[in-house]
């Protein structure tokens, strides 16, 4: 089974859906915690959704590094390439 290909706009839509915000609010650099008010429970929910969608495992220390969409994209790209 091939893993889902990583598309930035699809990732943006997925994150926006999980966080219950409008897609345009999830810019590449917007800070999830500072700008969108993401708490640890919401961050965990995003992680679970991304792990299922892209068939990857995200460690807790990696999750803490993902503070914006660009960092999430870079992390997932690296995991899918591994």
N, C-alpha and C positions, 0 to 999 in steps of 0.2 A: 504494500500500500504506500503510495507516494504521500509525503507530507504536504500540507497545504503550502502553496507558494506564498511568499511574503510580499504583500502589496501595501505600500504606505497608506494609501487612502482607505483600504479595507481595514487595516490595523486601526486607523483613526476612527472609523465608524464603529468598530468593535469596542474600543475603549470608551468612546462617547456613549454607546449604548449601555455598557456596564455601569458607567458613572452617572447615567441619566442626565447628560448634558447635551446641548446641541453640538453637532459635528464641527461647525466653524469655531467653537470655543476651544477645541482640542488642536491648537496649533503645534507645530514641531517643537517649539521651545517653551510653551506654557508649562509652568511648574504645577504638577498635579496637586501637591500639598498646599503650597502658598497661594496659588491662583484659583484652583478648582476645589479646594477644601477637602481633599481626599484624606480619609483617616486610615488607620492600619487595617480595619476590617474591609473597607472598600478596596484597598491595595491588594489584599489577599484574594478578594473576589476577582479582580482583574487578572491576577496571576493564575488562578485556577482556570479561568476562561481561556487565557492564552495558552496555557499548558495543554488543555484539551484540544483547542483549535489547531495548534501547530505541532502537536505530539512531541513536546519538549518538556524537560524538567528544569524549573527555575529554583535555584537555591535562595534561601532567605537573605543571605548577604548580597546576592545579585539583585534581588528585589529592591533592597534599600538604595541601590545605585540608580534604579530606574525612576528618575524624577520628572521625566518629560517624554514625549512621544519619540523624539529622535533617539534617546537612550534606549527606549524599549525596542525600537526598530533595529538598532545596532546590536543589541543583545540577542534578539531573535535571529537576526541574519547570521551571527557567529554560531549560534547553536544549530541552525539548520544546515550550515556549511560543514559542521564537524562530522 
